[in-house]
C-alpha cells in the first residue's frame, strides 16, 4: 500500500490508480451466451461505486464495491445502504485503493454491519434462461482496499486474487517521489494518517505484520503482492471456505430477491466462466495510496490517501 497524498477532485483522485482488464474466456460465450464484468477497466478508474447483486435460488446476494475510494465514498455508501438490509452482507472488492481517512471511515461502516469481505469481479452472463450473476476471482485489491478487506468480520481471498500493499505517500508527488520536495506539514499529514491507520488495523483484528509489510514499500517500487502465508500473517484471511462469505439464504435477512444454488457456484473459474464509526470531523488533507503511472500530477495541496 503506498499511502499517498493527493488532490481533491471529486474527493481525492488516486494518482495512477491501476485498473486491470479481466479476460473472460470463450467458455462463457458458448450457446450464444454473452458475459460482461461489473468491474471493467473504466469502472476501476472511477470513484468507488456500490451495486447490489441478487442471486438465486438459495443465496443472499452480495454488494460489489468497485473503484477508487474518494471523500464521497462513505456518504455514497450510506445512500446505497438506505432501504437495504445489509447486516451481515457480503462485500466483493475490486479496487486500487484511495484516500486513507475515507477508506478508514468506509471500513468502519462495513464492520458496523458485520460484513463479510472478499476479492472478486462481479460478472453477469446472459444465457437463454436469463441473466446469471457470478464472481470471477481474478481481481485486484490494492493499497487502501486491503484495509477495506480487513474490515470484514469474515474474510476470504481466492487464490487467483491479487492483494497488494505499499506505503502511503503524498499522492501529488508519487510520480517522482525521490525528486519531490516535502514540507514539515506534509510529514505531519503522513505521520498522522499512519497513526490513524495503525489504530484502525488493530481495531479490525489485523496485525503489525500487515503494517510492516505495507510501510516497507516506497512509492518508487512496485507494490508488494502478499503471498498466502503473508495474508495469514496479516490476518487478512480468516477462512479458506467460499461458503463462509457466500452463506445460504437466511429468511431473517431477506437481502436479495433472487439467489445461485451453491455458494461455490458464485465464484467461477475464469477458465470455465468466467471489515465502529466514521472518522470524527472532516480533514482538509488526507494521505492517499496510489500507484504511479508515469503521468504528471497537477500541483495542488497535498492530501494523504492510500490505495
JOBELTA-V887333 format. One record per residue. SS is DSSP state (h for helix, s for strand, l for the rest). PHI is phi in radians with two decimals (none if undefined). NEAR is the number of other ideal C-beta (glycine too) atoms within 10 Angstrom. Layout:
ss phi near
SS PHI NEAR
SS PHI NEAR
//
This chain:
ss phi near
l none 31
l -1.53 36
s -1.52 33
s -2.34 41
s -1.80 33
l -2.46 37
l -1.57 20
s -1.75 17
l -2.45 12
l 0.96 10
l 1.76 26
s -1.73 35
l -1.34 26
l -1.39 34
l -1.27 30
l 1.15 21
l -1.06 26
l -1.43 20
l -2.16 19
l -2.12 17
l -1.60 11
l -1.53 19
l -1.47 12
l -1.74 21
l -1.11 14
h -1.06 8
h -1.01 15
h -1.35 23
h -1.75 15
h -1.15 9
h 1.08 7
h 1.39 8
l -1.23 16
s -2.30 11
s -2.23 21
s -2.51 13
s -1.59 21
l -1.28 20
l -1.92 28
l -1.53 17
h -0.94 12
h -1.15 10
h -1.11 19
h -1.27 22
h -1.46 15
l -1.59 15
s -0.99 21
l -1.00 29
s -2.26 16
s -2.12 18
s -2.49 15
s -1.51 16
s -2.09 19
l -1.41 15
l -2.48 24
l -2.65 16
l -1.75 10
l -2.35 14
s -2.21 26
l -1.57 20
l 1.47 21
s -2.72 27
s -1.80 24
s -1.64 26
s -2.12 26
s -2.12 24
l 2.00 25
s -1.63 30
s -1.33 38
l -2.08 26
l -1.14 22
l -1.51 16
h -1.05 27
h -1.04 24
h -1.16 15
h -1.18 16
h -1.18 22
h -1.03 12
h -1.13 11
h -1.06 16
h -1.30 16
l -1.05 7
l 1.39 7
l -1.98 13
l -1.60 14
l -1.76 22
l -1.03 12
l 1.29 17
l -1.20 22
s -1.60 28
s -2.03 23
s -1.77 29
s -1.77 29
s -2.55 31
s -2.67 30
l -1.63 28
l 1.96 37
s 2.54 37
s -1.08 40
h -1.06 38
h -1.11 31
h -1.28 28
h -1.19 34
h -1.08 28
h -1.08 23
h -1.17 27
h -1.07 29
h -1.18 20
h -1.14 21
h -1.02 27
h -1.13 21
h -1.09 14
l -1.53 22
l 1.21 15
l -1.17 25
s -1.87 24
s -2.17 30
s -2.71 29
s -2.04 27
l 3.05 30
s -2.04 28
s -1.32 23
s -2.17 24
s -1.91 15
s -1.99 19
s -1.49 15
s -2.19 14
l -1.02 7
l -1.53 7
s 2.14 9
s -1.43 11
s -1.99 20
s -1.90 21
s -2.55 22
s -2.16 28
s -1.58 29
l -1.34 22
l -1.39 21
l -2.23 28
s -2.13 26
s -2.27 30
s -2.19 30
l 0.95 37
h -1.18 38
h -1.04 33
h -1.05 33
h -1.38 31
h -1.22 30
h -0.99 29
h -1.11 24
l -1.25 28
l -1.18 27
l -1.11 17
s -2.19 19
s -2.31 25
s -2.20 26
l -2.12 27
l -1.14 18
l -0.96 8
l -1.44 15
l -1.36 23
s -1.99 16
s -1.96 25
s -2.22 24
s -2.25 33
l -2.91 30
l -1.25 24
s -1.56 33
s -2.61 32
l -1.34 29
h -1.05 37
h -1.35 25
h -2.20 23
l -1.26 31
l -1.19 20
l -2.47 13
l -1.05 18
l -1.22 8
l -1.51 8
l -1.25 16
l -1.77 6
l -2.35 15
l -1.69 10
h -1.06 7
h -1.12 11
h -1.05 22
h -1.11 11
h -1.09 12
h -1.09 25
h -1.11 23
h -1.10 12
h -1.07 17
h -1.25 27
h -1.10 20
h -1.06 10
h -1.12 18
h -1.17 28
h -1.10 15
h -1.06 11
h -1.04 24
h -0.98 22
h -1.26 13
h -1.06 16
l -1.49 25
l 1.63 16
l -1.37 23
l -2.04 16
h -1.12 12
h -1.11 14
h -1.10 26
h -1.11 19
h -1.10 12
h -1.10 19
h -1.21 29
h -1.31 18
l -1.62 12
l -1.88 17
l -1.28 12
l -1.18 27
l -1.57 14
l -1.97 12
l -1.13 9
l -1.03 26
s -1.62 17
s -1.50 13
l -1.29 24
l -1.34 10
h -1.05 12
h -1.20 8
h -1.23 17
h -1.06 18
h -1.29 16
h -1.05 17
l -1.41 24
l 1.11 16
l -1.40 29
l -1.96 19
l -1.98 18
l -2.67 15
l -1.87 12
l -1.83 11
h -0.97 18
h -1.07 15
h -1.26 16
l -1.89 28
l -2.17 26
l -1.20 16
s -1.19 13
l -1.04 18
l -2.17 12
l -1.02 5
l -1.40 8
l -2.24 14
l -1.34 10
l -1.52 21
l -2.09 19
l -1.44 10
l -2.34 14
l -2.59 19
l -1.44 21
l -1.11 13
l -2.19 12
h -0.94 19
h -1.16 12
h -1.21 16
h -1.43 27
s -1.70 21
s -1.87 23
l -1.21 15
l -1.16 18
l -1.46 11
l -1.75 9
l -2.77 20
l 0.17 25
l none 28
l none 16
l -2.83 9
l -1.36 18
l -1.07 17
l -1.11 7
l 1.24 7
l -1.97 11
l -1.31 19
l -1.42 9
l -2.34 23
l -2.61 32
s -1.26 34
s -2.39 42
l -1.90 42
l -2.54 38
l -1.66 22
l -1.03 20
l -1.92 14
l 1.74 7
l -1.45 8
l -1.49 10
l -1.75 22
l -1.09 10
l -1.38 9
l -2.54 15
l -0.95 15
l -1.23 26
l -2.46 29
s -1.34 32
s -2.62 42
s -2.40 41
l -1.33 39
//
